[in-house]
């Protein structure tokens, strides 16, 4: 069974059932056990065309399968060397199963070498076997599904900004401050000496964000002009052109870098004026590019070790406030997806789902 959405109307969705897959030589079958659903997945859908997210798990013309992160079990290894019954973490469709072409198999995991994924970012094609995954703890499986992809992106953002010494700024301004990506970034940035972290959020979420204690200062979007116009970098997770314009307009040349990371405010109107914003022009932060850079600098094993080391205190902290909402079956999946699409989800809630 597959959950699909219309690529030109994200509110239109359906479930498609098919016959059991027959494996060709070199293929294996993964049974998707459970997956997380957050606003990050909505970002995948919004940027589906521009960033080729629809290409990972093809569907009938006009339809798409929104990628999710979760766990699967190897149901049938076919003629491959994949250990049958082993458990893997990675990038999946919102489906009951996935056929892969596992290559570069070792104790740490494998890569899906399916031809249609060959030109896509390799970071999304790797699957980790949990027995050898440094960050894996069974008690935190649900948090891993919900937070790990966001945390990994935030780790890369933090590493990028730190490597540039925050472009000479002393503060990081983070929009969509209640989102899980923003909270991950704030948690990491707050650990850097001499860096002030400012969260921007909807006025009705200011108290929630303040109570989490990872931002030095939290303001509602209308209060951006109240911030001191001192050197700062902007981490744009909302993707809201009005907020972006307010930040650039207020800070001007004091804004040292503007990184576009997500689109949690996906329905906000795009800036079509064509006019340059004050200060530095926004640059899209594409996490797989930074993975490639750091893998070349450090080696992939060292990158994994550093991320796992940073993850452990974060997940302990997040487990204290994240409320898991579990659901099974088509109705639960569709309900959670539409709730996230319409921005109706409590920021403290994370959906863990299964078909």
Secondary structure in CASP SS format (residue, H / E / C, confidence):
PFRMAT SS
TARGET T0000
AUTHOR 0000-0000-0000
METHOD secondary structure of the structure
MODEL  1
X C 1.00
X E 1.00
X E 1.00
X E 1.00
X E 1.00
X E 1.00
X C 1.00
X C 1.00
X E 1.00
X E 1.00
X E 1.00
X E 1.00
X E 1.00
X E 1.00
X E 1.00
X E 1.00
X C 1.00
X C 1.00
X C 1.00
X C 1.00
X C 1.00
X C 1.00
X C 1.00
X C 1.00
X C 1.00
X C 1.00
X C 1.00
X E 1.00
X E 1.00
X E 1.00
X E 1.00
X E 1.00
X E 1.00
X E 1.00
X E 1.00
X E 1.00
X E 1.00
X C 1.00
X H 1.00
X H 1.00
X H 1.00
X H 1.00
X H 1.00
X H 1.00
X H 1.00
X H 1.00
X C 1.00
X C 1.00
X C 1.00
X C 1.00
X C 1.00
X C 1.00
X H 1.00
X H 1.00
X H 1.00
X C 1.00
X C 1.00
X C 1.00
X C 1.00
X C 1.00
X C 1.00
X C 1.00
X E 1.00
X E 1.00
X C 1.00
X C 1.00
X C 1.00
X E 1.00
X E 1.00
X E 1.00
X E 1.00
X E 1.00
X E 1.00
X E 1.00
X E 1.00
X E 1.00
X C 1.00
X C 1.00
X C 1.00
X C 1.00
X C 1.00
X C 1.00
X C 1.00
X C 1.00
X C 1.00
X C 1.00
X E 1.00
X E 1.00
X E 1.00
X E 1.00
X E 1.00
X E 1.00
X C 1.00
X C 1.00
X E 1.00
X C 1.00
X E 1.00
X E 1.00
X E 1.00
X E 1.00
X C 1.00
X E 1.00
X E 1.00
X E 1.00
X E 1.00
X E 1.00
X C 1.00
X C 1.00
X E 1.00
X E 1.00
X E 1.00
X E 1.00
X C 1.00
X C 1.00
X H 1.00
X H 1.00
X H 1.00
X C 1.00
X C 1.00
X C 1.00
X C 1.00
X H 1.00
X H 1.00
X H 1.00
X C 1.00
X E 1.00
X E 1.00
X E 1.00
X E 1.00
X H 1.00
X H 1.00
X H 1.00
X C 1.00
X C 1.00
X C 1.00
X C 1.00
X C 1.00
X H 1.00
X H 1.00
X H 1.00
X H 1.00
X H 1.00
X H 1.00
X H 1.00
X H 1.00
X H 1.00
X H 1.00
X H 1.00
X H 1.00
X H 1.00
X H 1.00
X H 1.00
X H 1.00
X H 1.00
X H 1.00
X H 1.00
X H 1.00
X H 1.00
X H 1.00
X H 1.00
X H 1.00
X H 1.00
X H 1.00
X C 1.00
X H 1.00
X H 1.00
X H 1.00
X H 1.00
X C 1.00
X C 1.00
X E 1.00
X E 1.00
X E 1.00
X E 1.00
X C 1.00
X C 1.00
X C 1.00
X C 1.00
X C 1.00
X H 1.00
X H 1.00
X H 1.00
X H 1.00
X H 1.00
X H 1.00
X H 1.00
X H 1.00
X H 1.00
X H 1.00
X C 1.00
X C 1.00
X C 1.00
X C 1.00
X C 1.00
X C 1.00
X E 1.00
X E 1.00
X E 1.00
X E 1.00
X E 1.00
X E 1.00
X C 1.00
X H 1.00
X H 1.00
X H 1.00
X H 1.00
X H 1.00
X H 1.00
X H 1.00
X H 1.00
X H 1.00
X H 1.00
X C 1.00
X C 1.00
X C 1.00
X C 1.00
X E 1.00
X E 1.00
X E 1.00
X E 1.00
X H 1.00
X H 1.00
X H 1.00
X H 1.00
X H 1.00
X H 1.00
X C 1.00
X C 1.00
X C 1.00
X C 1.00
X C 1.00
X E 1.00
X E 1.00
X E 1.00
X E 1.00
X E 1.00
X C 1.00
X C 1.00
X C 1.00
X C 1.00
X H 1.00
X H 1.00
X H 1.00
X H 1.00
X H 1.00
X H 1.00
X H 1.00
X H 1.00
X H 1.00
X H 1.00
X H 1.00
X H 1.00
X H 1.00
X H 1.00
X E 1.00
X E 1.00
X E 1.00
X E 1.00
X E 1.00
X E 1.00
X C 1.00
X C 1.00
X C 1.00
X C 1.00
X C 1.00
X C 1.00
X C 1.00
X C 1.00
X C 1.00
X C 1.00
X C 1.00
X C 1.00
X C 1.00
X C 1.00
X C 1.00
X C 1.00
X C 1.00
X C 1.00
X C 1.00
X C 1.00
X C 1.00
X C 1.00
X E 1.00
X E 1.00
X C 1.00
X C 1.00
X H 1.00
X H 1.00
X H 1.00
X H 1.00
X H 1.00
X H 1.00
X H 1.00
X H 1.00
X H 1.00
X H 1.00
X H 1.00
X H 1.00
X C 1.00
X H 1.00
X H 1.00
X H 1.00
X H 1.00
X H 1.00
X H 1.00
X H 1.00
X H 1.00
X H 1.00
X H 1.00
X H 1.00
X H 1.00
X H 1.00
X H 1.00
X H 1.00
X H 1.00
X H 1.00
X H 1.00
X H 1.00
X C 1.00
X C 1.00
X C 1.00
X C 1.00
X E 1.00
X E 1.00
X E 1.00
X E 1.00
X E 1.00
X E 1.00
X C 1.00
X H 1.00
X H 1.00
X H 1.00
X H 1.00
X H 1.00
X H 1.00
X H 1.00
X H 1.00
X H 1.00
X H 1.00
X H 1.00
X H 1.00
X C 1.00
X C 1.00
X C 1.00
X C 1.00
X C 1.00
X C 1.00
X C 1.00
X E 1.00
X E 1.00
X E 1.00
X E 1.00
X E 1.00
X E 1.00
X C 1.00
END
